[in-house]
Amino acid sequence: MILWRYEVSQALDSWADKIERFVNQVTSSPAFPAISTLVLFAIACWAISYFSRK
């Protein structure tokens, strides 16, 4: 049981490292925050107009 937990922990650690490397590559570009802000703004505008309908 303890060995199984250790193996799962090691697998999660390796996945976390891979995800962290990918996110660091994507977010290192200055365009990423600008594009993500515009996308979030568009979603917020759509949600406000959709939920304010009567």
Steps between C-alpha positions, in 0.01 A plus 500: 500500500780742588689408183187570291462844660866574429457403133190717465682786667793465260265492199321814617832676556618419149169621350524819701852561370388447140202732544716764665752492213219534243334789686834679536558475124152632418491780755850628428364677192358850567213426261351237729372737772362738238315228310368335815374836629316565175347153503385537861356844419306359203362216714399746773321725248316203354400375846372840607291538186374140518397510866350850487236396243144483623 
